[in-house]
Amino acid sequence: MNFSKNDTLLMKGFAIIFLYCYHCFSSYSRLSGVDVVFFPLSQKTGMFISDSMNICVGMFAFLSVFGMTLTIKNKNLNLDLTIKEKIQFVAGRYIGLLGGFWIPFFFCQIVSAFMSYDEYGQGIVNHVCNFILDMFGLSSFFDTPMLTTTWWYLSLTVLFIVVLPFAIALYKKYSILIIPLTIICLLLGVEEVDNMNRWLLVIPLGICFADLKWFQKIYQWIRLNKVTCWIKRVIIYFIFIVLIYLRPHPWGWAHIRLIVNSLIPVIMILILYDCFYKKRKINSIFEFLGRHSANMFYIHTFIREIWFNKLTYSFRYAGLILIFLLIVTICLSILIEYFKKLIRWNDKLRRMKEICSQKIGQLTERG
């Protein structure tokens, strides 16, 4: 039993729904002045639950590190990477990240231009520089404008790609001690929490879960005994609830925010894995969403907030708003994927990765 690619897609499917709920309903400012109905919940309860769903970012971040570690492990079982392999990995993943981003990026640029929407600032040089940094997912490193602020996550992914080979080297040296060592560094070394350091703990967690197969082992431990399995689940749920409580609590917010932000998404994934393992009929729906989650993430803010804000919230009921946003972004994602096939985009990316890998190999051999 392995945490498979389909399991990863399943988790991404849940995460994208969490993301939509958080962005659509987490605060009154996001409701666009509409008295949104959360039937059968009260508006206050619905908004509280939606606000708690910002764990989606941590879920995506963890799954990204988890998947990249498995990719390295499949090529090199011992995770022993040479300098050449580290550079090839970083270059290949970065090309893959941009390759998945650029088609929706230019689509959003073209539509926004028709709607006279532009966030890159005044002046040609300033505008072009901000555009290029946004295009290459580097805006958050330089604190420059993005077409939509939700694209900041590209910069976090770039950071993970660059840091991961070095984090794996530390893991090879210190094993699971890398987790408490990272916790100590975060608690003592980070004074101001921001989007670029908020989820750094998922790096050692993702590496350990991927290499040591912790998901599978915990799942087997839970179901080892039918008499005690529910007791074990209660313990896990209790820990999850405590962490959820501590995150907004003044003490938790002041002292362990960096730790809680990363632990909650991982436990959420573990709970979902336990609940939905091998439930194939319902899983196929979320796996489908997972396949399109990247495109949906890149586009959804434009539909909800920029292009069709009034139309989106005109449905008034939270469920209908969510369904409308899902349908529109899924349809756009399908069109984007069709366009990619039409121009053989993935073949071009593979070729680009191969050329880049060969050039790196030649340069490192000369060095």
C-alpha positions in Angstrom: 0.0 0.0 0.0 1.5 3.3 -1.1 0.4 6.9 -1.0 -0.1 7.0 -4.8 -0.4 9.7 -7.4 -4.2 9.3 -7.3 -4.1 9.9 -3.5 -2.2 13.1 -4.2 -4.8 14.2 -6.7 -7.5 13.3 -4.3 -6.0 15.6 -1.6 -5.5 18.4 -4.2 -9.2 18.1 -5.1 -10.2 18.7 -1.5 -7.6 21.5 -1.1 -8.9 23.4 -4.1 -12.5 23.3 -2.7 -11.1 24.5 0.7 -9.3 27.3 -1.2 -12.5 28.4 -3.0 -14.4 28.4 0.3 -11.7 30.4 2.0 -11.4 33.0 -0.8 -15.1 33.4 -1.3 -16.5 33.4 2.2 -13.8 33.9 4.9 -14.5 37.6 5.6 -17.2 40.2 5.0 -14.9 42.0 2.6 -14.9 38.9 0.4 -18.7 38.8 0.2 -18.8 41.9 -2.0 -21.6 43.4 0.1 -23.9 40.5 -0.6 -25.8 38.9 2.3 -24.6 35.4 1.5 -26.7 32.5 2.8 -24.9 29.4 4.2 -28.0 27.2 4.6 -28.3 25.1 6.8 -25.6 26.9 8.7 -25.7 30.5 10.0 -23.7 33.1 8.2 -21.3 33.4 11.2 -20.7 29.7 11.4 -20.3 29.4 7.6 -17.7 32.2 7.5 -15.9 30.7 10.5 -15.6 27.3 8.8 -14.5 29.0 5.5 -11.9 31.1 7.4 -10.5 27.8 8.9 -10.0 26.4 5.3 -6.9 28.4 4.6 -5.2 25.2 5.6 -5.4 24.6 1.8 -2.2 26.5 1.2 -0.3 24.2 3.6 -1.9 21.2 2.0 -0.7 22.3 -1.5 2.8 23.1 -0.1 3.1 19.8 1.7 2.0 17.8 -1.3 4.4 19.7 -3.5 7.4 18.8 -1.2 6.1 15.3 -0.8 5.7 14.8 -4.6 9.1 16.2 -5.4 10.8 14.0 -2.8 9.1 10.9 -4.3 10.3 12.0 -7.7 13.9 12.2 -6.5 13.5 8.9 -4.6 12.2 7.1 -7.7 15.3 8.1 -9.6 17.7 7.7 -6.7 16.5 5.3 -4.0 19.0 6.6 -1.4 18.3 10.3 -2.1 22.0 10.8 -2.6 22.3 13.6 -5.1 25.4 14.9 -6.8 25.8 18.6 -7.5 24.9 18.0 -11.1 21.8 16.1 -10.1 20.8 18.9 -7.7 21.1 21.6 -10.4 19.3 19.4 -12.9 16.5 18.8 -10.5 16.0 22.5 -9.7 16.1 23.5 -13.4 13.8 20.7 -14.4 11.2 21.5 -11.7 11.4 25.2 -12.4 10.8 24.7 -16.1 7.9 22.4 -15.2 6.4 25.0 -12.8 6.6 27.8 -15.4 5.3 25.5 -18.1 2.2 24.8 -16.1 1.7 28.5 -15.3 2.4 30.3 -18.5 -0.7 29.3 -20.5 -3.2 30.4 -17.8 -0.9 33.4 -17.2 -1.2 34.7 -20.7 -4.8 33.8 -20.9 -5.5 36.0 -17.8 -3.3 38.7 -19.2 -5.2 38.9 -22.5 -8.7 38.8 -20.9 -7.6 41.4 -18.3 -6.3 43.7 -21.0 -9.6 43.6 -22.8 -11.2 44.6 -19.5 -8.7 47.3 -18.9 -7.4 45.6 -15.7 -3.7 46.1 -15.0 -1.9 46.0 -11.7 1.7 46.4 -12.8 2.0 50.1 -12.2 2.9 53.2 -14.2 5.8 53.7 -16.6 6.9 51.3 -19.4 10.1 50.1 -17.7 8.4 49.6 -14.3 5.5 47.8 -16.0 7.7 45.5 -18.1 9.9 44.6 -15.1 6.9 43.8 -12.9 5.3 41.7 -15.7 8.5 39.7 -16.2 8.9 39.0 -12.5 5.3 37.9 -12.3 5.7 35.7 -15.4 8.6 33.9 -13.8 7.0 33.5 -10.4 9.5 35.8 -8.6 7.3 38.7 -7.6 7.2 37.9 -3.9 11.0 37.8 -3.7 11.1 41.4 -4.8 7.8 42.6 -3.3 6.6 43.8 -6.7 3.0 43.9 -8.0 1.3 40.8 -9.5 -1.7 40.7 -11.8 -3.5 39.0 -8.9 -2.1 38.6 -5.4 -3.0 34.9 -5.2 -0.1 34.3 -7.6 2.3 34.8 -4.7 2.2 31.0 -4.2 4.4 30.6 -7.3 7.3 32.3 -5.4 6.8 29.9 -2.5 7.0 27.0 -4.9 10.2 28.3 -6.4 11.6 28.6 -2.9 10.7 25.0 -2.2 12.3 23.8 -5.5 15.6 25.6 -4.7 15.7 24.6 -1.1 14.6 20.9 -1.3 17.9 19.4 -2.6 19.8 21.0 0.3 17.0 20.0 2.8 17.3 16.4 1.6 21.1 16.5 2.2 20.4 17.6 5.8 17.9 14.9 6.1 20.4 12.3 4.9 22.8 13.6 7.7 20.3 14.0 10.6 17.4 11.8 9.6 14.1 12.7 11.4 16.0 15.1 13.7 15.7 17.5 10.8 12.1 18.2 12.0 12.9 19.3 15.6 16.0 21.2 14.2 13.8 23.1 11.8 11.3 23.9 14.5 14.0 25.3 16.7 15.4 27.4 13.8 11.9 28.7 13.0 11.1 29.6 16.6 14.4 31.3 17.3 15.2 32.7 13.9 12.0 34.1 12.4 10.8 37.4 13.9 8.2 38.4 11.3 5.9 35.8 9.8 5.0 36.2 6.2 3.8 34.1 3.2 7.4 33.1 2.4 8.2 31.5 5.8 4.8 30.6 7.1 4.9 27.0 5.8 8.6 26.1 5.9 8.1 23.3 8.3 6.3 21.3 5.6 9.7 20.8 3.9 11.2 18.4 6.5 7.7 16.9 7.1 7.2 16.3 3.4 10.6 14.7 3.0 10.1 12.4 6.0 6.6 11.3 5.0 7.7 10.5 1.5 10.9 8.7 2.4 9.7 6.8 5.5 6.2 6.2 4.2 4.6 7.6 7.3 1.1 7.9 5.7 1.0 4.2 5.0 2.5 3.3 8.4 0.1 5.5 10.4 -2.9 4.2 8.3 -1.8 0.6 9.1 -1.4 1.5 12.8 -4.9 3.0 13.0 -6.5 -0.1 11.4 -4.3 -2.7 13.1 -6.9 -3.6 15.6 -10.7 -3.1 15.0 -11.3 -2.7 18.7 -8.8 0.2 19.2 -9.0 1.8 15.7 -11.6 4.3 16.8 -9.7 5.2 19.9 -6.7 6.0 17.7 -8.8 8.1 15.4 -10.3 10.0 18.4 -6.7 10.8 19.5 -5.8 12.1 16.1 -9.0 14.2 15.8 -8.4 15.6 19.3 -4.9 16.7 18.4 -6.2 18.2 15.2 -8.9 20.2 17.1 -6.4 21.4 19.7 -4.1 22.7 16.9 -7.1 24.4 15.2 -7.9 26.0 18.5 -4.3 27.1 19.1 -3.8 28.7 15.7 -6.0 31.8 16.2 -5.5 31.8 20.0 -3.3 34.8 21.2 -0.7 32.5 22.7 -0.6 30.1 19.7 -0.5 33.0 17.3 2.4 34.7 19.1 4.5 31.6 19.8 3.8 28.6 17.6 2.1 29.9 14.5 4.9 28.6 12.2 4.6 25.1 13.7 0.8 24.9 13.8 0.4 26.2 10.3 2.3 23.3 8.9 1.1 20.5 11.2 -2.7 21.2 10.7 -2.6 20.6 6.9 -0.6 17.3 7.3 -3.0 16.0 9.9 -5.9 17.0 7.6 -4.4 15.0 4.7 -3.9 12.1 7.1 -7.6 12.2 8.2 -8.8 12.4 4.6 -6.5 9.6 3.6 -7.9 7.4 6.3 -11.5 8.3 5.4 -11.3 8.1 1.7 -8.8 5.3 1.0 -10.2 3.0 -1.7 -13.6 4.7 -1.9 -13.2 4.9 -5.6 -16.6 6.3 -6.7 -16.5 9.5 -4.8 -12.7 9.7 -5.0 -12.8 10.0 -8.8 -14.7 13.3 -8.5 -12.0 14.8 -6.3 -9.2 13.3 -8.3 -10.7 15.0 -11.4 -10.6 18.3 -9.5 -7.0 17.6 -8.4 -5.9 17.1 -12.0 -7.2 20.6 -12.8 -6.4 22.2 -9.5 -3.4 24.2 -10.7 -5.3 25.9 -13.6 -8.2 26.4 -11.3 -6.0 28.1 -8.7 -4.4 30.4 -11.3 -7.7 31.5 -12.7 -10.3 31.5 -10.0 -9.6 34.9 -8.5 -10.2 36.6 -11.8 -13.6 35.0 -12.1 -14.6 35.6 -8.5 -13.1 39.1 -7.9 -12.0 40.8 -11.0 -13.9 39.8 -14.1 -17.3 38.6 -12.9 -17.6 39.6 -9.3 -21.2 40.8 -9.4 -22.3 37.7 -11.4 -20.5 35.3 -9.0 -22.1 36.7 -5.8 -25.5 37.2 -7.5 -26.3 33.6 -6.7 -26.4 34.6 -3.1 -26.3 31.1 -1.7 -22.8 29.9 -0.7 -23.4 26.5 -2.3 -24.5 28.0 -5.6 -21.6 30.5 -5.7 -19.2 27.6 -5.1 -20.8 25.5 -7.8 -20.7 28.4 -10.3 -17.0 29.1 -9.6 -16.2 25.4 -9.9 -18.0 24.9 -13.2 -16.5 28.0 -14.8 -12.9 27.3 -13.7 -13.1 23.6 -14.6 -14.4 24.5 -18.1 -11.6 27.0 -18.6 -9.1 24.5 -17.3 -10.3 21.9 -19.8 -10.0 24.4 -22.6 -6.5 25.3 -21.5 -5.5 21.6 -21.4 -7.0 21.1 -24.9 -5.0 24.1 -26.1 -1.8 22.6 -24.6 -2.4 19.3 -26.5 -3.2 21.2 -29.7 0.2 23.0 -29.6 2.0 19.9 -28.1 3.0 22.1 -25.1 4.0 19.2 -22.8 6.3 17.8 -25.6 8.0 21.1 -25.9 8.5 21.3 -22.1 10.0 17.8 -22.1 12.4 18.7 -24.8 13.3 21.9 -23.0 14.0 19.9 -19.8 16.2 17.5 -21.8 18.2 20.2 -23.4 18.6 22.0 -20.1 19.7 18.8 -18.4 22.2 18.0 -21.1 23.7 21.6 -20.9 24.0 21.3 -17.1 25.7 17.9 -17.5 28.2 19.4 -20.0 28.9 22.4 -17.8 29.4 20.4 -14.6 31.7 17.9 -16.4 33.9 20.8 -17.7 33.9 22.3 -14.2 
